[in-house]
Amino acid sequence: MPAVFEKQDFDVFKLDGLETRMSEIQSRIQPKFEMLGEELVPFLSELVNEEMHLHIARHARRTINPPNDTWMAISSSKRGYKKLPHFQVGLWDDHLFVWLAFIYELPNKSNIADSFLTEFDDVIKTFPEDGWISSDHMKKEAKQISEMNDGDFMRVLERFKNVKKAEFLVGKRFLPTDHVIQNKEELLKEIKQIYAKLLPLYKHGMKVQSS
């Protein structure tokens, strides 16, 4: 079985020009997001016991600079995902990411951060041991959970609470050469395991968000 994402998909982000890069994103990558969404949307709908919806980044507001990454998001709203905790799968030029994302557009961001800090011991139990944490979905940088301690996690959550643009994304990243993305069934199995592990964190965030 061919790889879900191939070297050429990651190389799209090395192409010059908005039109050229967007054309390749639309023809090469977005159909693969649709394919993954066909299985992940019903899986997540059953997991969270609520209808979930697929959103594929269109980068519609871009007029000059081509995107450095692209993604699909799955959320409980048919209209959008940015103002809700949501699940992501996406690509930069050198890795694939699988996130549970709490981004800066969340209306109750500070309250969610507060609740995570209050329930800190339970929150960190949901983190994948071989996972990653990011504070900004627009930047490639992320930290390996295995190299962080409780103080590091606290600082990430405190920044998420106190800095308007700070975010909290937790999940995993994979290199283009990693075995798991060489096979559709393997990749889907891995993504599902990540989302299932992070489910308590998602539910916690959604509960605070709607309170």
Secondary structure, DSSP 8 states (H G I E B T S, - for coil): ---SS-HHHHHGGGS-SHHHHHHHIIIIIHHHHHHHHHHHHHHHHHHHTS--EEEE---TT-SSS--S-EEEEEES-SS-STTS-EEEEEE-SS-EEEEEEE-TT-TTHHHHHHHHHHTHHHHHHTS-TT-EEES-TTSS--EEGGG--HHHHHHHHHHHHHSTT--EEEEEEE-TT-GGGGSHHHHHHHHHHHHHHHHHHHHHHHHHHH-
